[in-house]
Amino acid sequence: MVYKVDVRHVTEFLKGVDILRALSERHLDRVAAVCEELSFGADEDLSIQNEPESRIYIIRRGEVAVMSSSDEDSVLLRTLRERETFALAALFEPSIVATTARAVTDGQAYVIPRVRMLELCELEPRIGMHVYRAAAAILLGRYRHTLQRLSALASPEDYVGPLAEGSGF
């Protein structure tokens, strides 16, 4: 169930959120004004790999597993907890998420509708610059973490060797 939230108590919470840290209180009030509250149950899919996403999630309480799937199986990439965001693909075009986010526990999240966040970023360029820089840093960190895990799993047979000239890499 999703419902609107009182801005005053949300602003304090948002101060510690990964994508919003260091925004001024005035800017956090603006973000809090577009937040909605969502309750979720364990095993509920909150975003689905290769599907468009229309909301950014901020975990308020609970845990969410982020997984990548193939035809054969799913791999747990990480577990998200309080004050972490996910479905950052909603900030981009197209808004297709690269992973599935499934609730591990019952919990609550603040959600920001994609359209409202994009409008806010246009109206308040400082918020927009901060959010996009933070999103890029978060995504880069998650990408590096995933690559490190993949390289740790690789065997000597997986080694490709030097790339051919003109291969595009």
Order of alpha helices (4+ residues) and beta strands (2+ residues): beta-alpha-alpha-beta-beta-beta-beta-beta-beta-beta-beta-alpha-alpha
